[in-house]
């Protein structure tokens, strides 16, 4: 079975566990773009706890804009904010220096479309993590194939299922604020390095029964 996923910005761990478990994944581009999801936002662990970061977007066709047509706005200097947030949160993490050069260029280059930015980041993360998965993209919206596991609406801040069951791993500020589950994939990478893939595979059986 192939998971059908939404696009996501530096996806949460439950999303990446789907990618890691399957040899193929399909990402939706032709949906009407919804609000309040991980499509344009991620969560990291800052010095004061959970830190949400979002990419401001433009909708050329208003509320009827498809995800593939969503554009990135650069009026608010979000790239600088996100990158300095990563530096502040993870500069002392065990693997930040090892992975820094992979991520930094994306915050000094402009992309017109959100899906292009998300796609390149995801492909890079798959590569450096050692995940064996071929990712493809939808050419239309209505997918009715029985072999597709539809998870397009499962990764949203609204109606989020408790993910407290997820295994803990080292986090820089956990002594201060405790373990925070299901953060962005970069939290796992910067803290666990090459062990990240093993972690994703180990939690899959737990989260396969859980809707985010």
N, C-alpha and C positions, 0 to 999 in steps of 0.2 A: 504494500500500500504506500502511496505517495502523499505526504502531508501538503496541503494547500494552505499557504501562510500569507499574511499581509507583509508588505515591506516594513522594515523596522530600522530605526536609528540606533546603532550600537546595542543590539537586542538584549533582552533579559535572558537569564540563564535557562529558564524553561523553554524559551523559543530555540535557543542554541542546542538544547538537548534533543529537540526534534530533528534539527539539522544533523546532529552527530549520529543519531540512531539509524537514520535511513540513508540509503545510497543515492536517493534522488529526493529533490524537493521542488515544489512549484510555488511561485510567488505571484500573488494577484496584483495586476496593474490596472484593470478596467472597472473596478468598483467605483461607486461614488464616494469620494473621500470623506471619512468620518472624523469627528473631533475626539479629543481626549484619549488618544491611543499612543502606543509606542512607535507609530509611523514616523513621528517627528520629534520624539522625546525619549530620554533615557534617564536612569537614576544611578547615581554614584554615592560613595560613602565619603562625605566631607568631615572636616574636623568637628562640626556641630551636628553630625548625624546625617540622615537622608538628605541628599541634595538633588532635586530634579532639574534637568536641563532640557530646554526645548529649542527647536529651530523654528524661527518665524517663517510663515509661508504665505504665498499669494495664490488666490484662486481665480484664474482668468475667466472662468464661467460661473462664478458665484457658487452657490450651494450644490450645483449640478456638476462641478468639476470632477473629472476622473482622477484617480491617484496618479496615473502616468503623466498628467498635465499640471500637477501641483508644482509651483515654482518656489524657489528659496528667496526670501527677502534678506537683503544685506544692510538695511537701514539702522540696525540696532547693534552692530558689532558683535554679534553672537559668537563668531568664530574665536575672537579674542577671549570672550568670557568663558567659553567652553574649555579652551586650551589652558588658560590660567587656572581654571577650576581643577583640571586634571593634574596640573603641576602641584597645586596646593594639596590635593587629596592623596596623590600617589608618588610624589617625589621620593619618599622614604620607603616605599614598598620594595620587596625583594627583586622584582623583575621589571620595574619601570624603565630603568636605563637600558635594559636589553630590548624592550619593545618600543621605546620612545620614537626611534627613527622611522618605524613603520607608520605610526599614527600622525606624527607632527605635520607632514606635508599636506594632509587633507584640510588642515586649518589655516592654510596660507594659499589655497587655490579655490577659485570660485566655480560653482556648479550652477547651472540654470535650473535643473530639475531635481527635486528631492529624491526621486527614485534612482537617478544616476549616482548621486552622492551615497545613498544607502547601499546600492549595489556594489560599488567599488570597495566600500568599507567591509561589507560582508564577505566578499571574495577574498580580501586580504586577511581577514580574521580566520576564515576557513583554511587558508594556506598556512599561516603561521601556527595554527593550532594542530595541524595535521589531520583535520577532519576529511574523510573520504566521502564527499557528497557532490553530486552534479546538480546544480541549481538552474532551473529554467523558469520562464515567465509566461503568464497567460496571454493569449491572443484575443480572448473574448471573456465576458463576465460569467455567463451561465455554464458552470461545470457540473455535469450530472453523471460523471463516470464513477462506477462503484469502487474502483481501486483508489480513488482520491479520498483522503481523510481531511475533511473540511475544517480548518482551524482559523479561517479568516476573521472570525469575530471573537476569538478567544483571548486575544492579547490586548486588553484594554484596562485603563485605570478604573473604569466603572464596573461594578460587579466582580471585582477581583477576588478570587478564591484564596483562602489562607494558604500560604506556602511555607508556614513555619516548620513543616515536616522536613524541609530540605536539609541535607547534611551541611554541617558548618565547615568552614575552612578559615585559614588565617586571614584577618583583615586588620589593617593598620590601626584603626581606632576602636577595635572591639573591646579592649580593656576599659575604655571610657563609656561606650554606648551599647555594648553588646553586639552580637552577630546580627547582621541585616541580610535576610535571604532574598534571592531572586533579583539582584542588582544587574546592572549592565555587564555584558561579557568582559568589558575591560577591567572591572573589579577583580574578576577571577583571574584573568591573564596576568595583571600586574602583581597579584599576590601569590599565585600558584604556578605561573610559568607553564612549563611543558606538562605538568600534571593536570592541566585544565581539561584536556580531552578525557582523561580517566574519570574526572569528577562528573562531567556531563553524561558520560555513559552510565555511571553509577546511579545517578538520580533519575534516569529516564523511566524506569519501572514505576517509581513513585509518582512522577508528574504525568505519566501517560493517562492516569485516571483523574487528573485534576485539570479543571479549566481555570485559566488565570482570570 
